[in-house]
Amino acid sequence: MSYNKDVKYGFISDLNGQKIRFYNDDDLVILNVGDLVQFAIGVIKNRPCAVNIMMLCRNQNKVDKHN
């Protein structure tokens, strides 16, 4: 998982290693590398992206990679 708070989007890796873009316009999603999340695939700005992101399990190592 990577996230750039300046541009308010990042990428989540799915179980196949594919990177899925997500937008965080309101800074509502706080994710860390290794967190387990569930999400649906939607279309925003004509691109597939993760939507309805829900935290399932926090990474126990708590490695924060917010830029």
C-alpha positions in Angstrom: 0.0 0.0 0.0 1.2 3.5 -0.8 -0.5 6.8 -0.2 0.4 10.4 -1.1 -1.6 12.7 1.1 -0.7 15.8 -1.0 -2.6 14.4 -4.1 -4.9 12.3 -1.9 -4.6 9.0 -3.7 -2.7 5.8 -3.3 -2.5 2.2 -4.3 -3.7 -1.0 -2.6 -2.3 -4.3 -3.8 -4.9 -7.1 -4.2 -4.2 -10.8 -3.5 -2.8 -11.2 -7.0 -0.3 -8.3 -6.5 -2.2 -6.0 -8.8 -2.1 -2.4 -7.7 -5.5 -0.8 -7.4 -5.8 3.0 -7.2 -7.9 4.6 -4.4 -8.8 8.2 -3.7 -9.1 9.7 -0.2 -10.5 13.2 -0.8 -11.6 13.6 2.8 -8.7 11.8 4.5 -11.2 9.3 5.9 -9.2 6.2 5.1 -6.1 5.8 7.3 -4.1 2.8 6.0 -0.7 1.4 6.8 1.5 -1.0 4.9 0.4 -4.5 5.6 -3.1 -3.7 6.7 -5.8 -6.1 5.5 -8.7 -4.4 3.8 -11.8 -5.2 1.8 -12.9 -3.1 -1.1 -15.1 -3.0 -4.2 -14.0 -2.0 -7.6 -15.5 1.2 -9.0 -14.7 3.7 -11.6 -13.6 7.2 -10.7 -12.1 9.7 -13.2 -12.6 7.1 -15.9 -10.2 4.6 -14.1 -10.9 1.5 -12.1 -10.3 2.1 -8.4 -10.9 0.7 -4.9 -14.1 2.0 -3.3 -15.9 1.3 -0.1 -12.6 0.4 1.6 -13.1 -1.3 5.0 -10.4 -2.2 7.4 -10.4 -5.9 8.3 -7.1 -6.3 10.3 -4.4 -3.8 11.3 -0.8 -4.7 10.6 0.8 -5.6 13.9 4.1 -4.1 12.8 2.5 -0.7 12.4 4.8 0.5 9.6 3.4 3.9 8.6 4.2 4.7 5.0 2.1 7.9 4.6 4.0 10.5 2.6 
